[in-house]
Amino acid sequence: MTDVFVDSFVYSLGERKIHVNETAAAGRLISSAQDLESAGFRWHHVCEPGTTAYDLAKAVTGELADSDRLGDVDAIVYATCLPLNGNAGDPREWERTRDVKYLMDFPASRLQADFGLHNAVVIGLNQQACTAMLGSVRLAQAMLQVERDWNRVLCVTADRFPEGAKYEQAYNLISDGAAACVVSRQPAAFRLVTVHQITNGGLGQAGDDETVGSYFAYTHRLVRETLERAGLTAADLDWVVTQNTNDKAWQILARLLGVGFEKVFFSSMPDVGHVISADNMVNLAELLATGQVCPGQRIALIMAGFGLNWQCVILEATEAVATAAARD
Amino acid sequence: MRGTTLITGADGYLGRRLTAALLADGDDDLILAVRAKDNAELTAKQDRLARQLGQDAVGRTRVTAADLSLDDALLDIDTRAITRIVHAAAVTRFNVERDIAQRVNVDGTVRLRAFAARCDNLQRLAMLSTLYAAGRRRGDIHEERFDDAGFVNHYEWSKWAAEDHVLDAVGDLPVSVLRLPTLIADDDSGQVTQYNAFHNTLKLFYYGLLSLLPGDGTTPLSLATATFTTSAVTRLLDPAIAGGIYHICPDPADTATLDQLIDIAFTVFERDAGFRRRGLIRPLPCDQESFEDLLDAADLLRGGPIHQSLSSVSPFAHQLYLPKTFRNDALRAAWPGYAAPDPIALAETTCIRLIESKWGRRTQETP
């Protein structure tokens, strides 16, 4: 099997940084601000009314392009948590004309054109909820295994909540945001060790409490199965980069998994909350920036999302990680 | 000789069944003490008890209002007539608040003991307590007076404190302390009409609201039916049987562990098509620290059912980390040939009935 590598982790957030108290006062939360603060949330980022999810995707792709990290891409996997963010068309045009082409204004196609990625095919991924970014990495790896003449896949995720939405899901404070990374055959900062996904469609319409209730058993199973897939044990993990959720959750899971809590990294939580499917990228970028990741270290990226879906990626840092850390 | 038995909490889950059993198996007159804030409530309770007890009760029972948290409770009862007292009145919620536990369970028992001391013809003062008056003890728990070993909730503490007051009267009064197990069903059919931490925990698992299992899997859990418990209490009220402390529970060898009970519960759940569709997996055992973290986290989920359900489960869950085996040698000696329900079979039928009734919701919806 061909080795596949991942790096160039970038992210973008909604322009308005708002304290949880302000959002609560605006009636855009379900829980109280006090409860969310006690869970570890403080600030979140919300798009201005005129900013679309595609604008966020464009921002992260632009950052890669501006820093010469985009390269000659063979495919774009464009992931959204909310299916409505997979259409960049104006819903008013659809309402006015009843022409369904306004429901098929695909942001991945726009991205390809806007960045001149003419050789890239586009693939949309919109039924994996918050796990979609990790799903896009998995898809990229699989495609690079079978498409012999492909070298680079751009993975992008971008979501913003619709105007008027509550910025809380399953007791998590939400930020609008996007993230991107490049999956390639060329050696880069991380070798992709394995990816694993569990879907339980029987909980596809789970309520918030069912989502929380199933979190521990399924996340534990996800990590256990991922490690088995890679022939590893929990002791082989140097870092666990999580999504931003109640800070007690990973204290519990770390014990259940036998991973020291000092290895669990979710530093961005107070500042950004749960950035839909971009949490891992935000936290991984922050971990890299600390300079603590050394060649040979293994990092598990873990996300849970509606559907219900759980996905885990294990990366192994290469010699290039220090360069990437300095650059990113 | 025909006597008079006073039953406190006679309209409660167990008090009602004890009353029926004593009407069926004995010839005592019964004074049924119930809490009632006014005449209207007393009349309603009288009517309900009359309906539930049927013809057996006519001419042999008298329902009287008695709030043992008040000093004037039981003043209207002729103490000379009383030959037996069964003290069944109590708040039995594991999450009972300290002040309520003190007022009802402890102070109420103190008042009852004072009343008993005025009953010149008293042959038996039986206090219904709980096995968990043992508190934080581990290992073999014998039928003996406990000292204060610490408690995981106010309910346990209050029953221990109440026992202590009653046992102080040994020598002056014919005292029995009957420590009861966790009642999970009315009878061997598995029907449930009173829900407690056992049922609420299973409910959390069945509905996918909890995927962590608190406790040490080897912890034995003494479970029984109301029918078995009522039979045991009735037996131990016989003046021919010595007073003292009795553990009303299955033999240690016939007591299921937490792991066994979870296994049978999920075996039943997994037969249910709705449960299978939801793909819920068996819970992960977790240590006490993790369970405490879970409770802290759940405290922030105020709007949802997890918070509400866990708050009723957690005061008992701490006991699951304190394995203890309740010895019942005194019970066995006093009741040769007794047969406690098979715990696995009982748990199985109970889980089946819980699913059928949706934890009582379906029963309540039926006119």
Interface residues (C-beta under 8 A of the other chain):
Chain A: I30 S31 S32 D35 L36 S38 A39 Y171 N200 G201 G202 L203 A206 G207 D208 D209 E210 V212 G213 S214 Y215 F216 A217 Y218 H220 R221 N246 K248 A249 Q251 I252 R255 L256
Chain B: L204 Y207 G208 L209 L210 S211 L212 R276 R277 R278 G279 L280 I281 R282 P283 L284 C286 D287 E289 S290 D293 L294 D296 A297 L300 L301 R302 G303 G304 P305 I306
